[in-house]
Amino acid sequence: MRNIVLTIIALTATLTAQSINRVQFRTLPGNLIEITYSLADSEPKGIYSIELMASLDGGYSFPISPSSVTGDVGIVRGSGRKAILWKVLDDLPALTTEALVFKVAGRNRNTVGAIFRSLVIGNRLTKRLSNGVTLYAGQYLTTRFEDPTFTELVSDGMLQAGPQGRVGLRITNVPFIYKFEGLARVWELGYPDSTLQQLRLLSYGNESYSGETLRLYQLGAAASVSYTPLPVFGLFLPYVGGGAAIWRHSIGSQPNSELSAVNSTSLFVEVGLQANLRRWLKLTLGGRQYYLAPRYDSRETFFELGVHFY
C-alpha cells in the first residue's frame, strides 16, 4: 500500500441521545483501511444511517462518498462497537495526497417500523417523565345519568350536585396505566313533595318527618387498566382503557344510612389525556362511561391533579 498519512475526524451526532465516538483506524493488507467506531444510544435496537465521507483538502470539504466499503456503513442496526472496511485505492486509484481526511457521520433512521414502535411502546422521554407512581385527587366536571327507568328522578333540576371528588393511586409503566381509586358523589334532592314523602318513609320510617335534608350519596371504589396508544414527546399522554366499579347508593341525611342503601357493580370505559406539567406534577382530563349498572348507568367527565414519584 502507498504511504498514506490519514487524519480521522468523527462527527458526533446527538439525535435522541445518539453519539459516535472512539473512532480509530488501522491499515490492513490488500489496500484496506479499517475504521472502527462506537455507536452509543439509549435505544440499543435502533436503526441508523451511517455515512463515511472523505476529503482531499485537509477537511475543508468532503466531496467523496466512498463506494468500496463494507461492514457497518449505510443502514446499521443496534448500538455498540462497529467497523468499516474501505478499499481506498479502488475508489481513488490516482491518490497522491498525504493528508486524506475522512469523517463518520450518523443519524437516526425514522423508518415506518421505528415510528410504529415508538407509538406502540412509547419513546424514551415519555417513559422517563411518566413512569412511576402518582397520588392524585380530582373533581367531577359533569355527570349525566342514563336509564329510561329513572329518567324523571335523575333529570336535570331534580339532582343538584353537592360535594363530589375522587382520590386514587396511579401506576404508570408506559404503555400501560393502572388506577385504583375511591369515588364520592353527593346530590341534593329537588324532588316534588310527594316523592320526598316516599323517600322520607323509606329513609326514616316516617313520611312526614322533615327535620333533616335528604341527599343521595354515592360512594364507590374502582380499578382500571389503560393503554397509551400515542405518546407525544413525553409532554402529553393520551390513554384509553376500562375497568370495574363497586358503588353504594343511599338516601338520607348521612352517607351511612342503612334503610335506603343499595349496592351495585358496573363496568366502564375511560379515555383521557395526561399532561406532564412537571416531572413531579401531573394533570389529567378524562371521561368515563358506565355500563351494566342494575339501577342506572352514567357518563362523567373529570380532572385529576397528582404528585408523581419515580
C-alpha positions as CSV (number, residue, x, y, z in Angstrom):
1,M,0.0,0.0,0.0
2,R,1.1,3.5,-0.7
3,N,2.4,5.5,2.2
4,I,-0.8,7.5,3.0
5,V,-1.0,9.7,6.1
6,L,-4.5,9.6,7.4
7,T,-6.3,12.0,9.7
8,I,-9.7,10.9,11.0
9,I,-12.5,13.2,12.1
10,A,-15.6,11.9,13.8
11,L,-18.8,13.8,13.6
12,T,-20.7,13.2,16.9
13,A,-24.4,13.2,16.4
14,T,-26.8,13.8,19.3
15,L,-30.1,12.9,17.8
16,T,-32.2,11.2,20.6
17,A,-29.1,10.5,22.7
18,Q,-27.1,9.0,19.8
19,S,-23.4,9.6,19.6
20,I,-20.4,8.4,17.6
21,N,-17.1,8.3,19.4
22,R,-13.9,6.4,19.8
23,V,-13.1,6.5,16.1
24,Q,-9.9,4.6,15.3
25,F,-8.3,3.2,12.2
26,R,-5.6,0.8,11.0
27,T,-4.2,-0.3,7.6
28,L,-4.6,-3.9,6.5
29,P,-3.1,-5.9,3.7
30,G,-4.8,-5.6,0.3
31,N,-5.1,-1.8,0.2
32,L,-7.6,-1.9,3.0
33,I,-8.2,0.6,5.8
34,E,-10.3,-0.5,8.8
35,I,-12.2,2.3,10.6
36,T,-13.8,1.4,13.9
37,Y,-16.2,3.5,15.9
38,S,-18.6,3.2,18.8
39,L,-22.3,4.0,18.3
40,A,-23.9,4.8,21.7
41,D,-27.6,5.2,22.1
42,S,-30.2,4.7,24.8
43,E,-32.2,2.6,22.4
44,P,-30.0,-0.4,21.7
45,K,-32.2,-1.7,19.0
46,G,-32.4,1.5,17.0
47,I,-31.8,1.8,13.2
48,Y,-29.3,4.3,11.9
49,S,-27.9,5.7,8.7
50,I,-24.1,5.7,8.9
51,E,-22.0,7.5,6.2
52,L,-18.3,7.6,5.5
53,M,-17.1,10.7,3.8
54,A,-13.6,11.7,2.5
55,S,-11.7,14.9,1.9
56,L,-8.6,15.6,-0.2
57,D,-8.2,19.2,1.0
58,G,-7.4,18.6,4.7
59,G,-11.0,18.6,5.8
60,Y,-12.4,21.8,4.3
61,S,-14.9,19.9,2.2
62,F,-15.9,16.3,1.9
63,P,-17.0,15.6,-1.7
64,I,-16.1,12.0,-1.7
65,S,-18.5,9.3,-0.6
66,P,-16.6,6.0,-0.8
67,S,-18.3,3.2,-2.5
68,S,-15.8,0.4,-2.0
69,V,-16.8,-0.1,1.6
70,T,-18.2,-3.0,3.6
71,G,-19.2,-3.5,7.2
72,D,-21.1,-1.2,9.5
73,V,-22.0,1.6,7.0
74,G,-25.3,2.5,5.4
75,I,-28.2,1.0,7.4
76,V,-26.8,-0.1,10.7
77,R,-28.9,-1.7,13.5
78,G,-28.1,-1.6,17.2
79,S,-25.5,0.3,19.2
80,G,-22.0,-0.9,20.2
81,R,-18.6,-1.2,18.6
82,K,-18.7,-1.0,14.7
83,A,-16.2,-1.4,11.9
84,I,-16.0,-0.3,8.3
85,L,-13.5,-1.7,5.7
86,W,-12.6,0.8,2.9
87,K,-10.6,-0.3,-0.2
88,V,-9.2,3.1,-0.7
89,L,-7.3,2.7,-4.0
90,D,-10.3,1.1,-5.7
91,D,-12.1,4.4,-5.3
92,L,-9.1,6.7,-5.6
93,P,-6.5,4.9,-7.8
94,A,-4.6,8.2,-8.5
95,L,-4.4,9.2,-4.9
96,T,-1.3,11.2,-4.2
97,T,-2.2,13.3,-1.2
98,E,-0.6,12.6,2.2
99,A,-3.4,14.3,4.1
100,L,-6.5,12.2,3.4
101,V,-9.2,13.2,5.9
102,F,-12.5,11.4,6.4
103,K,-15.4,11.5,8.8
104,V,-18.0,9.2,10.1
105,A,-21.5,10.7,10.4
106,G,-24.7,9.2,11.6
107,R,-28.3,9.9,12.2
108,N,-31.4,8.0,13.4
109,R,-33.4,6.4,10.6
110,N,-37.1,7.1,11.1
111,T,-38.4,4.0,9.4
112,V,-42.1,3.1,9.5
113,G,-41.2,0.3,11.9
114,A,-39.3,2.7,14.2
115,I,-42.2,5.2,14.2
116,F,-44.7,2.4,14.8
117,R,-42.6,1.0,17.7
118,S,-42.4,4.5,19.3
119,L,-46.1,4.8,19.0
120,V,-46.8,1.4,20.5
121,I,-44.3,1.2,23.3
122,G,-43.6,4.8,23.9
123,N,-40.5,6.8,23.4
124,R,-37.7,7.2,26.0
125,L,-38.7,10.7,27.0
126,T,-42.3,9.7,27.6
127,K,-41.2,6.8,29.8
128,R,-38.8,8.9,31.8
129,L,-41.4,11.6,32.5
130,S,-44.4,9.3,33.0
131,N,-43.3,6.0,34.6
132,G,-43.8,5.8,38.3
133,V,-46.4,6.2,41.0
134,T,-48.8,9.1,41.2
135,L,-51.1,10.1,44.1
136,Y,-53.9,12.2,42.9
137,A,-57.2,13.9,43.8
138,G,-59.8,15.2,41.5
139,Q,-63.2,16.7,40.9
140,Y,-66.1,15.8,38.6
141,L,-66.8,18.3,35.9
142,T,-70.1,16.9,34.6
143,T,-72.2,13.8,35.4
144,R,-75.2,12.6,33.4
145,F,-77.3,9.6,34.4
146,E,-78.7,7.3,31.6
147,D,-81.5,4.9,32.3
148,P,-85.1,5.2,30.9
149,T,-86.5,3.7,34.2
150,F,-85.2,6.6,36.3
151,T,-85.3,9.4,33.7
152,E,-87.7,11.6,35.7
153,L,-85.9,11.0,39.0
154,V,-82.4,11.9,37.7
155,S,-83.2,14.5,35.1
156,D,-81.7,18.0,35.2
157,G,-83.1,20.0,38.1
158,M,-84.0,17.0,40.2
159,L,-80.5,16.4,41.3
160,Q,-78.3,19.3,42.3
161,A,-74.6,18.5,42.7
162,G,-73.1,18.7,46.2
163,P,-69.6,17.8,47.2
164,Q,-68.0,15.4,44.7
165,G,-64.5,14.1,44.3
166,R,-62.1,11.3,43.6
167,V,-58.8,10.2,45.1
168,G,-56.5,7.5,43.9
169,L,-53.2,5.8,43.1
170,R,-52.0,5.6,39.6
171,I,-49.1,3.3,38.5
172,T,-47.7,4.2,35.1
173,N,-45.5,1.8,33.1
174,V,-45.7,3.0,29.5
175,P,-47.6,1.8,27.6
176,F,-49.9,0.8,30.4
177,I,-51.6,2.8,33.3
178,Y,-53.1,1.1,36.3
179,K,-55.5,3.1,38.6
180,F,-57.0,2.3,42.0
181,E,-59.4,5.0,43.3
182,G,-62.1,6.0,45.7
183,L,-65.1,7.9,44.4
184,A,-67.7,10.1,46.1
185,R,-70.8,11.9,44.7
186,V,-73.4,13.8,46.8
187,W,-76.6,15.1,45.4
188,E,-79.2,17.5,46.9
189,L,-82.7,16.2,46.0
190,G,-85.0,18.6,44.3
191,Y,-88.0,16.2,44.0
192,P,-91.7,17.1,44.4
193,D,-93.1,16.8,47.9
194,S,-94.9,13.6,47.0
195,T,-91.7,11.9,46.0
196,L,-89.8,13.3,49.1
197,Q,-92.6,11.9,51.4
198,Q,-92.0,8.5,49.9
199,L,-88.2,8.9,50.4
200,R,-88.6,10.0,54.0
201,L,-90.7,6.9,54.7
202,L,-88.0,4.8,53.1
203,S,-85.2,6.5,55.0
204,Y,-86.7,7.3,58.4
205,G,-89.9,5.2,58.5
206,N,-92.0,8.4,58.7
207,E,-93.1,10.2,55.5
208,S,-94.0,13.4,57.4
209,Y,-90.5,13.7,59.0
210,S,-88.8,16.9,57.8
211,G,-86.1,17.5,60.4
212,E,-83.1,16.8,58.1
213,T,-82.3,17.4,54.5
214,L,-82.4,14.3,52.2
215,R,-79.4,13.7,50.0
216,L,-78.4,11.0,47.5
217,Y,-74.9,9.6,48.5
218,Q,-72.9,7.6,46.1
219,L,-69.6,6.1,47.4
220,G,-67.5,3.8,45.2
221,A,-64.2,2.2,44.5
222,A,-62.8,1.4,41.1
223,A,-59.9,-0.3,39.4
224,S,-58.9,0.1,35.8
225,V,-56.1,-0.5,33.3
226,S,-55.5,1.7,30.3
227,Y,-53.3,1.7,27.2
228,T,-51.4,4.7,25.9
229,P,-51.6,4.4,22.1
230,L,-49.9,7.7,21.1
231,P,-47.3,9.1,23.5
232,V,-46.4,12.6,22.2
233,F,-42.9,13.6,23.1
234,G,-43.5,12.9,26.7
235,L,-45.5,16.1,27.3
236,F,-48.9,14.6,26.8
237,L,-50.0,11.0,27.4
238,P,-53.4,10.1,25.8
239,Y,-54.9,6.8,27.1
240,V,-57.9,4.6,26.6
241,G,-59.0,1.8,28.9
242,G,-61.6,0.4,31.2
243,G,-62.3,-1.3,34.5
244,A,-64.9,-2.1,37.1
245,A,-66.5,-0.1,40.0
246,I,-68.4,-1.0,43.1
247,W,-71.0,1.5,44.3
248,R,-73.0,2.1,47.4
249,H,-76.1,4.3,46.9
250,S,-78.0,5.6,49.9
251,I,-80.6,8.3,50.5
252,G,-80.7,10.1,53.9
253,S,-79.1,12.8,55.8
254,Q,-75.8,10.9,56.3
255,P,-73.9,8.6,53.9
256,N,-74.1,5.7,56.4
257,S,-77.9,5.3,56.1
258,E,-78.8,1.6,56.1
259,L,-82.5,1.7,55.4
260,S,-82.2,3.0,51.9
261,A,-78.7,1.6,50.9
262,V,-78.3,-0.3,47.7
263,N,-75.0,-1.8,46.5
264,S,-74.2,-2.3,42.8
265,T,-71.4,-3.0,40.4
266,S,-70.7,-1.7,37.0
267,L,-68.2,-1.8,34.2
268,F,-66.8,1.3,32.5
269,V,-64.7,2.6,29.6
270,E,-62.5,5.6,30.0
271,V,-60.5,8.0,27.8
272,G,-58.2,10.7,29.0
273,L,-55.2,12.9,28.4
274,Q,-52.4,13.3,31.0
275,A,-50.3,16.5,30.8
276,N,-46.8,16.3,32.4
277,L,-46.7,19.8,33.9
278,R,-43.5,18.9,35.7
279,R,-41.9,15.6,36.1
280,W,-43.5,15.5,39.6
281,L,-46.8,17.2,38.7
282,K,-49.5,15.7,36.5
283,L,-52.8,17.0,35.3
284,T,-55.4,14.6,33.8
285,L,-58.6,15.3,32.0
286,G,-60.8,12.4,31.2
287,G,-64.3,11.0,30.6
288,R,-65.9,7.8,31.7
289,Q,-69.0,5.8,30.6
290,Y,-70.5,3.2,33.0
291,Y,-72.4,0.2,31.7
292,L,-74.4,-2.7,33.1
293,A,-75.3,-1.0,36.4
294,P,-78.5,-2.6,37.8
295,R,-80.1,0.8,38.7
296,Y,-78.8,3.3,36.1
297,D,-75.7,4.0,34.0
298,S,-73.9,7.3,34.0
299,R,-71.5,9.3,32.0
300,E,-69.0,11.7,33.6
301,T,-66.1,14.0,32.9
302,F,-63.4,14.8,35.4
303,F,-60.0,16.3,36.1
304,E,-57.3,15.0,38.4
305,L,-54.2,16.7,39.8
306,G,-51.4,14.4,41.1
307,V,-48.0,14.3,42.7
308,H,-45.7,11.9,40.9
309,F,-43.0,9.8,42.5
310,Y,-40.3,7.9,40.5
